[in-house]
């Protein structure tokens, strides 16, 4: 059973959380201050992620917040996508073969 994060089904919840942590990077400029936030978690099995917040590049203030919701999904390693491409290719070949047979019906030699 996989975990869904941002329309991608990851094999495990830990991998989905690692991706969420890697994508967590916020920078906000308010008046003359620069506020930055980044994920500093190294373990992805707990209930919360560690966030380092800085003001103007100063000392890191660590706080915890819950992980993003990662609902369960069916991760099959791309097998269903491969089957979809196979069926599309098979349908294309059937259409090409049918068109070829149809053209052969109208390709009669003329008698002179």
Rosetta blueprint (number, residue, H / E / L):
1 X L
2 X E
3 X E
4 X E
5 X E
6 X L
7 X L
8 X E
9 X E
10 X E
11 X L
12 X L
13 X H
14 X H
15 X H
16 X H
17 X H
18 X H
19 X H
20 X H
21 X H
22 X H
23 X H
24 X L
25 X E
26 X E
27 X E
28 X E
29 X E
30 X E
31 X L
32 X L
33 X E
34 X E
35 X E
36 X E
37 X E
38 X E
39 X E
40 X L
41 X L
42 X L
43 X L
44 X L
45 X L
46 X L
47 X L
48 X E
49 X E
50 X E
51 X E
52 X E
53 X E
54 X E
55 X E
56 X L
57 X L
58 X L
59 X L
60 X L
61 X E
62 X E
63 X E
64 X E
65 X E
66 X E
67 X L
68 X L
69 X L
70 X L
71 X L
72 X E
73 X E
74 X L
75 X L
76 X L
77 X L
78 X L
79 X H
80 X H
81 X H
82 X H
83 X H
84 X H
85 X H
86 X H
87 X H
88 X H
89 X H
90 X H
91 X H
92 X H
93 X H
94 X H
95 X H
96 X H
97 X H
98 X H
99 X H
100 X H
101 X H
102 X H
103 X H
104 X H
105 X H
106 X H
107 X L
108 X L
109 X L
110 X L
111 X L
112 X L
